[in-house]
């Protein structure tokens, strides 16, 4: 094996992480954030409903282009207070070549609430 060694986890440990897909239904500016960010409301279907979060994605995305986009998110992190805003999920992304977030998403529409496996 070459490259950086990684900590391993069991399949049972992986199963504890609820990574699900949802559709962004609302986006608002978040001027109180320390770094430029948007407030997102993401619909995870009937079983989970709409959850909110903030995301530092203003460099690669415009507000008007986010509504209707499906994204992957961790659903079972503890809620986190960000200023006066309570984040309920963690939307997933990867760094681009300058370290800005590119959202993790699906390449074909799938039902909201679907679990990653």
Helices and strands as residue ranges (DSSP letters): H 11-15, E 19-29, E 38-43, H 45-48, E 50-55, G 63-65, E 70-74, E 80-82, E 85-87, E 90-91, E 93-95, E 101-103
